Amino acid sequence: MDYFILALSTMLATGKALFCKALGMGNYTKKETAVLNFKSFLVAAACALLFVIGKAEQLISISSFSLTLSVIFGFVVALTQIMQAKAMGTGATSIVSLIYSCGFLIPIFYGLAFLNEGVSAFQWLGIAVLIVALYLIVYKGGVKSKTLIWLPFAVIAMIGSGTNAVFQKIHQLSEHKDELFVFVVYALFFSAVFTGIASLIIGDNGESASEITKKQKAFKNIIIPLGLGISVGLLNFTNLFLVGKLPSVIHFPIFNVGSMLLASGISAFIYKDMPTKRQGVGFVIGVAAILIIGIL
């Protein structure tokens, strides 16, 4: 059962990346993008509620600590998804996914600085190798700078992903750790609230979407928010379920690297968004670095 959940979690992470890619490449107006994110988080929150059926009293009696942290967490989740979609829309999926995955370094350094958690020699080696990989990816050389338009968005998404991992760690080290599932439900709800407010505030500003077919309209208005929302909603809980269930030597490479490679391969086939040769080398080195950090 654990391995089935791991496979499902890997597929959900892949789906999230691909739907973010579709959202980022959709050439939608700012208002349309905000609305699509709002719809996806509504779906995610609805999926999350399935995991707290029979726990209505916890939804009502949630502590002020968990509720406050869920507001902050929800805002960062929304910002992270928006930035990931922007990065995916303008950059190669493989490269953006690698940089996004580097967010796991943030809780590692947080643990080192504030929780007296050690970092092994192999992890330091992996971090050094990862720096080399990132240099190969972002080094422009003779390439025009506009080809790196995706980089700021990817970095913000990475920071957001890592920061949320820290928030989860803070919550799980508190006396309210038994409220984790309810905490995630509220966080996704607040993500919907923030993106919903943004969709109301943002005007069209004279922007007009190009003519689209009924099939394209259905994909935009139904498939993207449903697919992204289900992926985000279920992914949060499959990952929570797997914590402590499987050894890191199995969990880490299959989930992190597996989803990265799957999303990269599928996206390259669908969108033909291949990285440059230098970036490809950096991607391979980066995958090796992540494996070193995660399992050695």
C-alpha positions as CSV (number, residue, x, y, z in Angstrom):
1,M,0.0,0.0,0.0
2,D,2.8,2.4,0.9
3,Y,4.4,1.9,-2.5
4,F,1.1,2.5,-4.3
5,I,0.7,5.8,-2.4
6,L,4.3,6.7,-3.3
7,A,3.6,6.0,-7.0
8,L,0.4,8.0,-6.8
9,S,2.2,10.9,-5.1
10,T,4.9,10.9,-7.8
11,M,2.2,11.0,-10.5
12,L,0.4,13.8,-8.7
13,A,3.6,15.9,-8.5
14,T,4.2,15.3,-12.2
15,G,0.6,16.3,-12.9
16,K,1.0,19.5,-10.9
17,A,4.1,20.5,-12.9
18,L,2.5,19.7,-16.2
19,F,-0.8,21.6,-15.4
20,C,1.4,24.6,-14.2
21,K,3.1,24.4,-17.6
22,A,-0.2,24.5,-19.4
23,L,-1.3,27.4,-17.3
24,G,1.9,29.3,-17.8
25,M,1.9,28.7,-21.6
26,G,-1.8,29.5,-22.1
27,N,-1.2,33.1,-23.1
28,Y,-4.0,34.1,-20.7
29,T,-4.7,37.6,-19.4
30,K,-3.6,38.4,-15.9
31,K,-7.2,38.3,-14.8
32,E,-7.8,34.9,-16.5
33,T,-4.7,33.5,-14.8
34,A,-5.9,34.7,-11.4
35,V,-9.3,33.2,-12.0
36,L,-7.8,29.9,-13.0
37,N,-5.6,29.8,-9.9
38,F,-8.7,30.6,-7.8
39,K,-10.7,27.7,-9.3
40,S,-7.8,25.3,-8.9
41,F,-7.4,26.1,-5.2
42,L,-11.2,25.8,-4.7
43,V,-10.9,22.3,-6.1
44,A,-7.8,21.6,-4.0
45,A,-9.5,22.7,-0.8
46,A,-12.5,20.5,-1.7
47,C,-10.2,17.5,-2.2
48,A,-8.5,18.3,1.1
49,L,-11.9,18.2,2.9
50,L,-12.2,14.5,2.0
51,F,-9.3,13.7,4.4
52,V,-11.0,15.3,7.4
53,I,-14.4,13.7,7.0
54,G,-15.7,12.9,10.5
55,K,-13.4,15.5,12.0
56,A,-15.7,18.5,11.8
57,E,-15.0,19.4,15.4
58,Q,-11.3,19.9,14.6
59,L,-12.3,22.3,11.8
60,I,-14.3,24.4,14.3
61,S,-11.9,24.1,17.3
62,I,-8.6,24.6,15.4
63,S,-6.1,26.6,17.5
64,S,-5.3,30.2,16.8
65,F,-1.7,29.1,16.2
66,S,-2.6,26.7,13.4
67,L,-5.2,29.1,11.9
68,T,-2.7,32.0,11.8
69,L,0.0,29.9,10.4
70,S,-2.4,28.5,7.8
71,V,-3.1,32.0,6.5
72,I,0.6,32.7,6.0
73,F,1.1,29.2,4.5
74,G,-1.8,29.6,2.2
75,F,-0.5,32.9,0.9
76,V,2.9,31.4,0.2
77,V,1.3,28.4,-1.5
78,A,-0.7,30.6,-3.8
79,L,2.4,32.8,-4.6
80,T,4.5,29.7,-5.2
81,Q,2.0,28.1,-7.7
82,I,1.7,31.4,-9.6
83,M,5.4,31.7,-9.9
84,Q,5.9,28.1,-10.8
85,A,3.4,28.5,-13.6
86,K,5.1,31.6,-14.9
87,A,8.5,29.9,-14.8
88,M,7.1,26.8,-16.6
89,G,5.5,28.9,-19.2
90,T,8.7,30.6,-20.2
91,G,11.4,28.0,-19.4
92,A,12.2,24.3,-20.1
93,T,10.3,22.1,-17.7
94,S,13.4,20.0,-16.8
95,I,15.4,23.1,-15.7
96,V,12.5,24.8,-13.9
97,S,11.6,21.6,-12.1
98,L,15.2,21.1,-11.0
99,I,15.4,24.7,-9.5
100,Y,12.0,24.3,-7.9
101,S,13.1,21.0,-6.3
102,C,16.1,22.9,-4.8
103,G,13.6,24.3,-2.3
104,F,14.3,21.3,-0.1
105,L,17.6,22.9,0.8
106,I,15.8,25.7,2.8
107,P,14.5,23.4,5.5
108,I,17.9,21.7,5.7
109,F,19.6,25.0,6.4
110,Y,16.8,26.0,8.8
111,G,17.3,22.8,10.7
112,L,21.0,23.5,10.8
113,A,20.7,27.1,12.0
114,F,17.8,26.8,14.5
115,L,17.2,23.1,15.4
116,N,20.8,21.9,15.8
117,E,20.2,19.4,13.0
118,G,23.4,18.1,11.4
119,V,24.4,18.1,7.7
120,S,26.5,15.2,6.7
121,A,29.7,15.5,4.6
122,F,27.9,13.8,1.7
123,Q,25.1,16.5,1.9
124,W,27.7,19.3,1.8
125,L,29.3,17.6,-1.2
126,G,25.9,17.3,-2.9
127,I,25.2,21.0,-2.2
128,A,28.6,21.9,-3.8
129,V,27.8,19.8,-6.9
130,L,24.3,21.3,-7.1
131,I,25.9,24.8,-7.2
132,V,28.0,23.7,-10.1
133,A,24.9,22.4,-11.8
134,L,23.0,25.6,-11.3
135,Y,25.9,27.6,-12.7
136,L,25.8,25.5,-15.9
137,I,22.1,26.1,-16.1
138,V,22.0,29.9,-15.6
139,Y,25.4,30.9,-17.1
140,K,24.5,33.0,-20.1
141,G,27.7,33.0,-22.0
142,G,26.9,34.4,-25.5
143,V,23.1,33.7,-25.0
144,K,20.8,36.7,-24.9
145,S,19.6,37.5,-21.4
146,K,15.9,37.2,-22.4
147,T,16.3,33.4,-22.5
148,L,16.5,33.5,-18.7
149,I,13.2,35.4,-18.3
150,W,12.0,32.3,-16.4
151,L,14.7,32.4,-13.8
152,P,13.3,35.0,-11.3
153,F,10.0,33.2,-11.3
154,A,11.6,29.8,-10.7
155,V,13.7,31.2,-7.8
156,I,10.7,32.7,-6.1
157,A,8.8,29.4,-6.5
158,M,11.8,27.5,-5.1
159,I,12.0,29.9,-2.1
160,G,8.2,29.6,-1.6
161,S,8.3,25.8,-1.7
162,G,11.2,25.6,0.8
163,T,9.6,28.2,3.1
164,N,6.4,26.2,3.3
165,A,8.4,23.1,4.2
166,V,9.8,25.2,7.1
167,F,6.3,26.2,8.1
168,Q,5.3,22.6,8.2
169,K,8.3,21.8,10.3
170,I,7.4,24.6,12.7
171,H,3.9,23.3,13.0
172,Q,5.0,19.8,13.6
173,L,7.3,20.9,16.4
174,S,4.5,22.7,18.1
175,E,2.0,21.4,20.6
176,H,-0.6,21.6,17.9
177,K,1.0,19.0,15.6
178,D,-2.1,16.8,15.7
179,E,-4.0,19.5,13.8
180,L,-1.8,19.0,10.7
181,F,-4.5,17.8,8.3
182,V,-6.9,20.5,9.4
183,F,-4.1,23.0,9.0
184,V,-3.6,22.0,5.4
185,V,-7.3,22.2,4.6
186,Y,-7.4,25.8,5.9
187,A,-4.2,26.7,4.1
188,L,-5.6,25.6,0.7
189,F,-8.9,27.5,1.6
190,F,-6.9,30.6,2.2
191,S,-5.0,30.1,-1.0
192,A,-8.3,30.2,-2.8
193,V,-9.3,33.3,-0.9
194,F,-6.1,35.1,-1.8
195,T,-6.3,34.2,-5.5
196,G,-10.0,35.0,-5.5
197,I,-9.4,38.5,-4.1
198,A,-6.6,38.9,-6.8
199,S,-9.1,37.9,-9.5
200,L,-11.5,40.6,-8.3
201,I,-8.9,43.3,-8.0
202,I,-7.1,42.7,-11.3
203,G,-8.8,44.4,-14.2
204,D,-8.6,43.4,-17.9
205,N,-6.6,46.6,-18.7
206,G,-7.7,46.4,-22.3
207,E,-6.2,42.9,-22.6
208,S,-8.2,40.6,-24.8
209,A,-7.7,36.9,-25.2
210,S,-7.3,35.5,-28.7
211,E,-10.1,33.5,-30.3
212,I,-10.2,30.0,-29.0
213,T,-12.2,26.9,-30.0
214,K,-14.8,25.2,-27.7
215,K,-12.3,22.4,-27.0
216,Q,-9.6,25.0,-26.0
217,K,-12.2,26.8,-23.9
218,A,-13.1,23.6,-22.1
219,F,-9.5,22.9,-21.5
220,K,-8.9,26.3,-20.0
221,N,-12.0,26.6,-17.9
222,I,-12.4,23.0,-16.8
223,I,-9.5,20.7,-17.4
224,I,-6.7,23.0,-16.1
225,P,-8.4,24.0,-12.8
226,L,-9.7,20.5,-12.1
227,G,-6.4,18.8,-13.0
228,L,-4.2,21.3,-11.1
229,G,-6.6,21.5,-8.1
230,I,-6.9,17.7,-7.7
231,S,-3.1,17.3,-8.1
232,V,-2.4,20.0,-5.4
233,G,-5.1,18.9,-3.0
234,L,-4.3,15.2,-3.1
235,L,-0.5,15.7,-3.2
236,N,-0.4,17.4,0.1
237,F,-2.0,14.4,1.8
238,T,-0.2,11.6,0.0
239,N,3.1,13.2,1.1
240,L,1.8,13.6,4.7
241,F,0.8,9.9,4.7
242,L,4.3,8.8,3.5
243,V,6.2,10.7,6.2
244,G,8.1,8.1,8.2
245,K,6.5,5.2,6.2
246,L,9.3,4.5,3.8
247,P,13.1,4.8,4.0
248,S,14.5,7.9,2.4
249,V,16.7,5.8,0.0
250,I,13.4,4.7,-1.6
251,H,11.1,7.7,-1.0
252,F,13.4,10.5,-1.9
253,P,14.7,9.4,-5.4
254,I,11.3,8.1,-6.6
255,F,9.3,11.1,-5.5
256,N,11.7,14.0,-6.1
257,V,13.7,12.8,-9.0
258,G,11.0,10.5,-10.5
259,S,8.5,13.3,-10.8
260,M,11.1,15.6,-12.2
261,L,12.1,13.2,-14.9
262,L,8.6,12.3,-15.7
263,A,7.4,15.9,-16.0
264,S,10.5,16.7,-18.1
265,G,10.1,13.8,-20.5
266,I,6.3,14.3,-21.0
267,S,6.7,18.1,-21.4
268,A,9.6,17.7,-23.9
269,F,7.3,15.4,-25.9
270,I,4.3,17.6,-25.8
271,Y,5.8,21.1,-25.8
272,K,9.2,20.4,-27.4
273,D,10.8,22.6,-24.7
274,M,14.2,21.0,-24.7
275,P,17.0,22.6,-22.6
276,T,20.2,23.8,-24.2
277,K,23.2,21.4,-24.2
278,R,24.8,23.3,-21.3
279,Q,21.5,23.2,-19.4
280,G,21.1,19.5,-20.1
281,V,24.5,18.8,-18.6
282,G,23.6,21.0,-15.6
283,F,20.3,19.1,-15.2
284,V,22.0,15.7,-15.2
285,I,24.5,16.9,-12.6
286,G,21.7,18.5,-10.6
287,V,19.8,15.2,-10.4
288,A,22.9,13.4,-9.2
289,A,23.5,16.2,-6.6
290,I,19.9,15.8,-5.3
291,L,20.3,12.1,-5.0
292,I,23.6,12.6,-3.1
293,I,21.9,15.0,-0.7
294,G,18.8,12.9,-0.2
295,I,20.1,9.3,0.2
296,L,23.8,9.4,1.3
